[in-house]
Amino acid sequence: MTEIKEVDDADATEAADQVLGGGLALTAGRFGFRFADQRWEWSDEVAAMHGYGVGEAVPTTEMLLSHKHPDDREWVASVISDSVAKSQPFCSRHRIIDTKGELHEVIVLADALIEDDVVVGTTGYYIDLTAALDQERRDVVAETLPELQESRAAIEQAKGVLRYVYRISPEQAFDVLRWRSQETNTKLRDLAAQIIRDLDTLPGPAAHTQTQFDHLLLTAHLRLTAEQN
């Protein structure tokens, strides 16, 4: 499990960490998918989201689709098919049912897998949003976050973008930002500000807006590092 721990950014996160109980556990795992032979790879975390132990199962398109919630399965299948046909990354927010019958709400962030300047597949992360705050802690967050907004304007703006793009709650959006902050060892406030600056590079609304935003989110720390050097 990838656990989001406290990020060393007193200006941006100390108060939020106190509100959120010192850090939330957010399960995230890597995946890869090659278009030519539709070969999947997944990390132990993604396998666990589907209810499998380490090395217990080899992912295939058919097996992954069998775990999708019945109401989401046809749509996800079309997303994958379209991705293969157009050789472009795919992304989605959907529900999966693990081997124990438990429901997981996930978002898939993906970017192009490039070899020799050719897009050969897609690679990215599954993020399990199921382990959300309990209602009592949600109420505390709802009451306290407005007090933090002025000092955390960039974070609040970035949260708003994530909420719109991925259709997730404010708390889930904050979790995703904290995950990228921890994953890239980047201050949360700086990462959020970079994402907001990057929005001007995106084209207008289109069918693949989320795919384009996935690339922005997964690479923001690289542009921030370049600017600071």
N, C-alpha and C positions, 0 to 999 in steps of 0.2 A: 504494500500500500504506500502511495506517496502521501506523506502527511505535511500539511501546511503548518509551519511553525511561525513563531514571531519573527517579523522582519525588522532589521535594525534601521528604523527610520522614525525617530521620535516625533518629528514634526507631523508626519502623515499617519502613523499607525498606532502610536502608544495608546491614545484614547480609545481607538476602535478595538484594539486588542483587549482592553479592559471590558468594553461592552460585550465583546464576543467570547469572553471567557478565556482569553489567552491564546487563541488560535483554534481553528476548526480543522477537522480531518476531512480532506477532500481526496477521494480516490481518483487517480488519473493514471492512465497507462498508454503506452505507444502501440501503434499498429502500422502495418505497411501493406500495400495492395498493388500488385503488378498487373497491368492491363492485358498483356499478351496472353498469359496463361491463367489469368485470374487467380494468382497465388497470393494467399494471405499469410501474414505473420502477425503475431500478437504477443504482447508482454504478459508476464504472469498476472499483472493487475487486471488486464482486459479479460484474460481467461477466467479469473476469479469473479468478475462481474457477471459472467455467463454461468458460473457455478462449477467451473472445472479447476482441478488442481494443477500443479506444475507438470507439464508434459503429458497431461491426461488426454488431451484432444488436439487434433490438428484442424485449424479453422478452414472452412470452405465457404463459398458463397451460399450454398444450400443450407449448411448448418447454421450460419449466422442468421439467415432469413428465418429459419425455423424458430429462432429465439425472439424474433420481433413480436411485439404485441399484434394480435390479429388486425386491429384497426390501423396499424402503421405499416404492416408488412408489404402490401402492394406498392405503397408510395416509396418505401426504402428500396424495394427491388427496382423501381423505375429510375431512382436516383443513381443506383449502381450501374444499371444498363446504360443510362445516358452518359455517365462518366467514362465507361469503356468505349462507347461509340465515338465520343468527342475527344478522348485522351485528355481529360481535365480532372482536377481534383473534385471530390464530392464532399459534401458536408450535410449534416442533418441534426435535428433534435427529435428524438423518438424514445419509445419505451421498449425495453427488452425484458424477457421473462427467463430467469435462470433455471438451472436444473432442479431446484427445489420449489419452483413455482412462484418465487418472489419477484416482485416487479421493481425494475430499476429505470429511473428517468435519466437519460444520458444526452450529452451533446457530443458531436464529433467535429473536431477542428482538424482541418487537413490542408496540406500544401503539396505542391508538385514534387514528385520524385524524379530528379533529372540525372541522366547519365549521358555523357558525351553530347551535351547540349540538346538532348532529346528527352521529352517528357515520357517516361516509361511506366509511371504509376503515380500513386499518391501515398503520402505518409503523414502521420500526425498523432492525435491523441483522442482517446475516449475519456470523457470526464463524467463520473457518476455523481449526479446531483441529488441522489436519494437521501444521503445522510445529511439532511438539512437540520436547521435549528428546530428545537421543539418549540411549541407555541409560546411558552413563557419567555424564552429567550428571544423569539421573534418580536414579542411585544416590547421588550427592553430595547432592542435594536431600533424598532420603529420610533420609540420615544426619544432615543438618544442621538441617532444619526443627524437629525436636523441641526443639533448644536455643534456638530463637527463640520458642517458643510462649508462654512466660510473659510476655515483653515485647510480644507481638503477639496477645493473647488475642482481641480483637475481630476481627482479620483471620482468625485460625484458625476462629472461630465462623462468620464469613461464608463462608469457604471451604467449611465443612461444609454450609451451607445450599445453596450453589451446586452442590456435588457431589450432594446429594440431589435437588434440583429438576431439574437438567439431566443427571444421570447421567454426570458427567465425572470425570476424575482430579484429585487434589489440585493437581498442577502446572497443569492446564488451568483449574481454578477460580481459582488465583492469577493466571494470565494475564488472565482476564476482569475480575477486580477491578482489576488494574493498568491495563487498557485504559480502564475507566470513570474511574479516577483521573486518567489523562492526558487523556482526552476532555473532562472537566469541570473540569480544573485544581483538583482537590480532593485534599487529603491522603488517602492510602490508608487510614490508620488511622481517620480521622474518617469517611470514607465507609463503611467496614465497620461502625463503631459505629452509624451512622445506619440502615443496613440491618437490623442486629439489633434496634434499637429499633422499627423499622417492622413487624417480624414480628407484633407484637401487634395490628396493624390488619387482618391477613388473617383471613378466615373459616376455618372448619375445612376439612379435606381435601375437595376437590371435583374434578370433572372438569377444571375450568379453573384449577387452582392455579398452573400454570406461567404462564399468561397474566397472572394477578394479580401473580405475583412479577416478571414482566417489567416491569410498570408500576412496581413498587416499586424495582427496580434502576435503571431508566432515569430516575427522577425523584428519587432519594435526595439528590442534590446540591442540588436546589432547596429541599428542606425543611431541609437543613443550613444553607444560606445564610440562609434566613429566620430560623432559630434564632439565628444568630450576629449578626444585625443588630439 
